[in-house]
C-alpha cells in the first residue's frame, strides 16, 4: 500500500471551500483508493489517501491532474504533495 498526503496552509474561508470540494469529490473515489480522509488543524488542511498499490497511484497520475490537487486549486491554494510506502499498519476491527 501507499499513502499520499496533500497539504496547504489556508485561511478559514478557503478551508471551508476545500472541505466542500472534498465532500463532493469523495462521492466517487478513484480506482485503487482504499480510503480518503480530510483533516484540519487550525490553518493547515490535509487530504490523506490510502492506495492499494504504487501501480494504482501511478495509474491515477497518468490520467492527468489528480482530482485532489484540483480540490485544493478550486479552493484557491496549491498543495504540497508527498507519497510514502506503507511499511506496516495496525487497526481495530469494527
Residue pairs with C-beta under 8 A, 6 or more apart in sequence:
1 34
1 50
1 51
1 52
1 53
1 85
1 86
1 89
2 50
2 51
2 53
2 54
2 56
2 57
2 83
2 84
2 85
2 86
3 48
3 49
3 50
3 51
3 83
3 84
3 86
4 48
4 49
4 51
4 57
4 68
4 81
4 82
4 83
4 84
5 46
5 47
5 48
5 49
5 81
5 82
5 83
5 84
6 46
6 47
6 49
6 68
6 69
6 72
6 79
6 80
6 81
7 44
7 45
7 46
7 47
7 79
7 80
8 44
8 45
8 72
8 77
8 78
8 79
8 80
9 43
9 44
9 77
10 18
10 43
10 44
10 45
10 75
10 76
10 77
11 43
12 43
14 75
14 76
14 77
15 40
15 43
15 45
15 75
17 74
17 75
17 76
18 38
18 45
18 71
18 72
18 75
18 77
19 38
19 40
19 45
21 71
21 72
21 74
21 75
22 38
22 47
22 71
25 67
25 68
25 71
26 36
26 38
29 36
30 56
30 60
30 67
31 56
31 59
31 60
32 51
32 52
32 53
32 55
32 56
32 57
32 59
32 60
33 49
33 50
33 51
33 52
33 56
34 50
34 51
34 52
35 49
35 50
36 47
36 48
36 49
36 50
36 68
37 46
37 47
37 48
37 49
38 45
38 46
38 47
39 45
39 46
39 47
39 48
40 46
47 68
47 71
47 72
47 79
49 68
50 86
51 57
51 60
54 85
57 83
60 66
68 79
69 79
69 81
72 78
72 79
